[in-house]
Amino acid sequence: MAEAPGPRDPTDPSFEPIHGVSLATFAEVSTWLAAGGAADSRSRDMVLRQRGVDAALWTDVVAGWLDRIADDAVVRNAWARHLIRLRGEESPAAMR
């Protein structure tokens, strides 16, 4: 069985933030949103602002990170590590 790809140099362009949003921030915000943390677009935009994310660019951020996750096993593994770390650490109430 092939070994999972290991970490890459942190300066690798695959990990460059998209519109200022790092993979870690993307994982945090998207996990919270998927858990039902935003009842409407206004509360979603408030959470994005609190994280320093331009709400108008969120769709581009999502598309960009999902493309990288799909295309690059190292990015995908880093994404999975962020999700594992976030599981149980953050609740919607904690992010308000």
Secondary structure, DSSP 8 states (H G I E B T S, - for coil): ---------TT-GGGS-BTTB-HHHHHHHHHHHHTT--SSHHHHHHHHHHTT--GGGHHHHHHHHHHHHHH-HHHHHHHHHHHHHHTTT--GGGG-
